[in-house]
Amino acid sequence: MKLRIYIDTSIVGGYFDEEFSEATKGLFERLENKEVVFVISDLLDLELTGAPLNVRELLYNFSADKFERVQLTE
C-alpha cells in the first residue's frame, strides 16, 4: 500500500518558496513516481482560490489518480 499524505496549502505553496522548495519538490517527485498518494480536501480547493496562479495550477499538472479526495463533513 502506498503512503498516503494529507497536504494543505502550505505544502502546495512551499513548492515555490525558496526556504521549503527543495523538500517540497522532493515530495512532489515521490508523487510523480507513484511512491505516495496525496490526500486532498475541499478545504484545500477553497484555500487555493486566493493563492497566486502558479500555486493554484500546481496540482493540475498531475493526474487525478495521484490524489485521494476526502469530503468535508460537519
C-alpha positions, 0 to 999 in steps of 0.5 A: 500500500502506498503512503498516503499524505494529507497536504494543505496549502502550505505544502502546495505553496512551499513548492515555490518558496525558496526556504521549503522548495527543495523538500517540497519538490522532493515530495512532489517527485515521490508523487510523480513516481507513484511512491505516495498518494496525496490526500486532498480536501475541499478545504484545500480547493477553497484555500487555493482560490486566493493563492497566486496562479502558479500555486493554484495550477500546481496540482493540475499538472498531475493526474487525478489518480495521484490524489485521494479526495476526502469530503468535508463533513460537519 
